Amino acid sequence: QVHLVESGGGLVQAGGSLRLSCAASGLTFSIYTMGWFRQALGKEREFVAAMSWSGGTTYYVDSVKGRFTVSRDNPKNTVYLQMNSLKPEDTAVYYCAAARSLITRTPSRYDYWGQGTQVTVSS
């Protein structure tokens, strides 16, 4: 059974940083594209970042480019999202997801999802 467990969320002031982690089990982590998505209250889930299985390719939504960095440690079955210069509009539940496909921004291409971790940025 596949499990993705996010951690590292919390409350931070604008301009601050957080590092999210997503620990995976029950799958061959090193062959999966890993993605991060977020969903703010009353809004649809949106793509944030993704990294290919090898780590060689990354995608970001324009609003986080230059502030967020996705990385992965395949031996540890873990993907990270380093978030710097946080803004109130980054407030959302953040989800990690795994896709057995080439790197993609499309939520429906992801096979497994975590339960999410709340990030709240105060102004």
C-alpha positions as CSV (number, residue, x, y, z in Angstrom):
1,Q,0.0,0.0,0.0
2,V,1.3,3.4,-1.0
3,H,1.6,6.2,1.5
4,L,2.7,9.7,1.0
5,V,3.1,11.7,4.3
6,E,3.7,15.4,4.2
7,S,5.3,17.4,7.1
8,G,6.8,20.7,7.8
9,G,3.8,23.0,7.5
10,G,2.9,25.7,10.0
11,L,2.4,29.3,10.6
12,V,5.0,31.8,9.4
13,Q,5.2,35.5,8.9
14,A,5.4,37.0,5.5
15,G,9.0,36.9,4.2
16,G,9.7,33.8,6.2
17,S,10.6,30.3,5.1
18,L,9.4,26.7,5.5
19,R,10.6,23.4,4.2
20,L,8.0,20.8,3.5
21,S,8.9,17.1,3.3
22,C,7.0,14.2,1.8
23,A,8.0,10.7,2.8
24,A,6.9,8.0,0.5
25,S,6.5,4.2,1.1
26,G,5.0,1.3,-0.7
27,L,6.3,2.3,-4.2
28,T,9.5,2.4,-6.1
29,F,10.1,6.0,-5.4
30,S,13.0,6.5,-7.8
31,I,10.9,5.9,-10.9
32,Y,8.1,8.4,-10.0
33,T,7.7,12.0,-10.9
34,M,7.0,13.8,-7.7
35,G,4.8,16.9,-7.5
36,W,3.6,19.5,-5.1
37,F,0.1,21.0,-5.3
38,R,-1.8,23.4,-3.1
39,Q,-5.4,24.3,-2.4
40,A,-6.4,27.5,-0.7
41,L,-9.8,27.8,1.1
42,G,-12.5,28.1,-1.5
43,K,-10.2,27.6,-4.5
44,E,-9.3,24.7,-6.7
45,R,-6.2,22.7,-6.3
46,E,-3.3,24.2,-8.2
47,F,0.1,22.9,-9.4
48,V,3.1,24.3,-7.5
49,A,6.2,22.3,-8.5
50,A,7.3,19.0,-9.8
51,M,10.5,17.1,-10.3
52,S,11.3,14.2,-12.6
53,W,12.4,10.8,-11.3
54,S,16.0,11.6,-11.9
55,G,15.8,15.1,-10.5
56,G,17.1,16.4,-13.8
57,T,13.9,18.4,-14.8
58,T,11.8,20.7,-12.6
59,Y,8.6,22.6,-13.3
60,Y,7.3,25.5,-11.2
61,V,4.2,27.6,-11.4
62,D,5.1,31.2,-12.3
63,S,4.0,32.6,-8.9
64,V,6.6,30.6,-7.0
65,K,9.6,30.8,-9.4
66,G,12.7,32.1,-7.6
67,R,11.1,31.5,-4.2
68,F,10.4,27.8,-4.0
69,T,12.8,24.9,-4.8
70,V,11.8,21.3,-5.2
71,S,14.3,18.6,-4.5
72,R,14.4,14.9,-3.8
73,D,16.5,12.3,-2.1
74,N,15.8,9.0,-3.8
75,P,17.6,6.7,-1.2
76,K,15.5,8.3,1.5
77,N,12.2,8.1,-0.6
78,T,11.6,11.8,0.2
79,V,10.8,14.9,-1.8
80,Y,11.1,18.4,-0.4
81,L,9.7,21.8,-1.1
82,Q,11.9,24.7,0.2
83,M,9.7,27.8,0.4
84,N,11.4,31.2,0.9
85,S,10.0,34.7,0.8
86,L,6.6,33.4,1.7
87,K,3.6,35.6,1.0
88,P,0.1,35.6,2.5
89,E,-1.2,34.3,-0.9
90,D,0.9,31.2,-0.4
91,T,-1.5,30.2,2.4
92,A,-3.0,26.8,1.5
93,V,-3.0,23.1,2.2
94,Y,0.0,21.7,0.4
95,Y,-0.1,18.2,-1.1
96,C,2.6,16.0,-2.5
97,A,1.8,13.5,-5.2
98,A,3.5,10.8,-7.2
99,A,3.1,10.1,-10.9
100,R,4.2,7.1,-12.9
101,S,4.7,9.2,-15.9
102,L,7.0,11.9,-17.4
103,I,7.0,15.1,-15.4
104,T,3.7,16.8,-15.6
105,R,1.7,19.7,-14.1
106,T,-1.6,17.9,-14.6
107,P,-3.3,16.6,-11.4
108,S,-5.1,13.7,-13.1
109,R,-1.7,12.3,-14.2
110,Y,-0.7,11.7,-10.6
111,D,-1.5,8.3,-9.2
112,Y,-1.0,8.8,-5.4
113,W,-1.6,11.7,-3.1
114,G,-0.7,12.6,0.5
115,Q,-3.2,14.0,3.0
116,G,-1.7,17.5,3.0
117,T,-0.1,19.9,5.4
118,Q,-1.3,23.4,6.2
119,V,0.8,26.4,5.5
120,T,-0.4,29.7,6.8
121,V,1.5,32.9,6.1
122,S,0.5,35.9,8.1
123,S,0.9,39.5,6.9
